[in-house]
């Protein structure tokens, strides 16, 4: 297969670097364009990133001398780039929105890691195993905004991924959920680089995560579980969600402690485990390169999942769950874990791009 040429917006940042790491030897996509801030523009990538390279692999040889483009120079977008991954970091969400819209207006599809367009009704916010059908909002978006080939697709907040797929699997099996109370233990990498000061986090837990983390984790599932209307996504508010987010001294891996109240019928513990073990969706049916073979991995050990031991399950793309037990106030409780910089960030966006390609939206 001839590979598709792609670009990365915000290539010098941590998420941009993660895209570069994860896209090495990808069977479908190859990086041919790197864009960043004006300060990096005109420099070779190795010169622009310098000591900021934080990945566990060296900078790929084929990218070292690639000249970084100004992310706001829309006239310099290479003609052979089929779509871009967006990991841009700007002072305001409105600036991010505008830049991503300009690429779409220039007929470049944008697969975004950013939160700016997550609650825009005609922009699908996709977890491939849950709402892959939301790609069908793209024609509505194109009509609304007079795009031809361009469009924007986003992935949700990284914390949402640590619990929503197991919840969706139960709903899909017919066990409707009324309420969730969730406490998240967020890894340090979720704060970006250099992130949280060492004197704040060593020997400590910070009981607050900024940038609207709790609000995103409570609200975004309503859109993901929503349905397509005439002008975009209509949210599904049937599940009430209450979230407390904390920052813990873990490098990678967001953990969620979840208590579940079912609406009507309550499944047995064995039935829940069966549903999770048997759950598969379109990414698995299509055997997409970044799709986990088993999206939900149930761990029998009483002390699992653990970030250090389980965050890398199935390329870092699986959701690991454990400690399923009866709850004295709600019905059940469990622990969920996902790799926040792979499944929750660049890897999740790459899976979205693979889904878009498989459905004919990018080529």
KAKAFEN-V299299 format. One record per residue. N is the residue number from 1. NEAR is the number of other C-alpha atoms within 12 Angstrom. Layout:
# KAKAFEN-V299299
((N:NEAR) (N:NEAR))
This chain:
# KAKAFEN-V299299
((1:9) (2:10) (3:19) (4:25) (5:28) (6:37) (7:41) (8:51) (9:48) (10:43) (11:46) (12:46) (13:35) (14:35) (15:41) (16:45) (17:44) (18:39) (19:44) (20:45) (21:30) (22:35) (23:35) (24:22) (25:16) (26:26) (27:19) (28:27) (29:35) (30:33) (31:39) (32:34) (33:41) (34:49) (35:45) (36:37) (37:28) (38:18) (39:20) (40:28) (41:29) (42:23) (43:25) (44:27) (45:38) (46:28) (47:22) (48:32) (49:34) (50:17) (51:14) (52:20) (53:28) (54:23) (55:24) (56:13) (57:14) (58:20) (59:31) (60:24) (61:15) (62:20) (63:31) (64:25) (65:20) (66:27) (67:26) (68:37) (69:33) (70:29) (71:40) (72:28) (73:21) (74:23) (75:16) (76:21) (77:31) (78:26) (79:17) (80:20) (81:30) (82:37) (83:44) (84:49) (85:53) (86:51) (87:43) (88:39) (89:32) (90:25) (91:11) (92:15) (93:19) (94:16) (95:20) (96:29) (97:31) (98:21) (99:37) (100:44) (101:34) (102:26) (103:39) (104:35) (105:25) (106:30) (107:30) (108:40) (109:39) (110:47) (111:52) (112:50) (113:48) (114:39) (115:39) (116:35) (117:35) (118:33) (119:32) (120:24) (121:32) (122:34) (123:44) (124:47) (125:48) (126:51) (127:46) (128:49) (129:42) (130:37) (131:34) (132:34) (133:27) (134:37) (135:41) (136:30) (137:34) (138:41) (139:27) (140:26) (141:34) (142:29) (143:18) (144:19) (145:23) (146:18) (147:23) (148:21) (149:26) (150:32) (151:42) (152:54) (153:53) (154:49) (155:49) (156:46) (157:45) (158:48) (159:50) (160:50) (161:50) (162:52) (163:49) (164:49) (165:40) (166:46) (167:45) (168:36) (169:32) (170:35) (171:30) (172:23) (173:23) (174:19) (175:25) (176:24) (177:33) (178:26) (179:27) (180:35) (181:32) (182:34) (183:36) (184:40) (185:42) (186:48) (187:38) (188:33) (189:31) (190:38) (191:30) (192:26) (193:21) (194:16) (195:20) (196:27) (197:16) (198:17) (199:12) (200:16) (201:23) (202:16) (203:12) (204:16) (205:23) (206:26) (207:21) (208:22) (209:29) (210:19) (211:17) (212:18) (213:31) (214:31) (215:23) (216:30) (217:38) (218:33) (219:30) (220:40) (221:43) (222:31) (223:39) (224:43) (225:35) (226:30) (227:28) (228:29) (229:19) (230:17) (231:22) (232:28) (233:33) (234:24) (235:24) (236:19) (237:20) (238:20) (239:30) (240:25) (241:31) (242:25) (243:31) (244:30) (245:34) (246:31) (247:38) (248:32) (249:30) (250:31) (251:29) (252:35) (253:44) (254:50) (255:46) (256:44) (257:35) (258:38) (259:34) (260:39) (261:32) (262:28) (263:21) (264:14) (265:16) (266:24) (267:26) (268:18) (269:21) (270:16) (271:18) (272:35) (273:28) (274:20) (275:29) (276:35) (277:26) (278:21) (279:33) (280:30) (281:29) (282:28) (283:36) (284:27) (285:19) (286:23) (287:20) (288:29) (289:30) (290:36) (291:37) (292:34) (293:28) (294:31) (295:44) (296:44) (297:38) (298:33) (299:26) (300:19) (301:16) (302:15) (303:16) (304:24) (305:36) (306:30) (307:34) (308:21) (309:19) (310:32) (311:35) (312:28) (313:31) (314:24) (315:25) (316:39) (317:46) (318:44) (319:53) (320:46) (321:45) (322:36) (323:28) (324:33) (325:26) (326:21) (327:20) (328:11) (329:15) (330:22) (331:29) (332:29) (333:32) (334:40) (335:41) (336:45) (337:52) (338:52) (339:46) (340:46) (341:44) (342:46) (343:49) (344:46) (345:48) (346:42) (347:45) (348:49) (349:46) (350:52) (351:46) (352:46) (353:47) (354:37) (355:39) (356:37) (357:26) (358:23) (359:21) (360:14) (361:29) (362:32) (363:25))
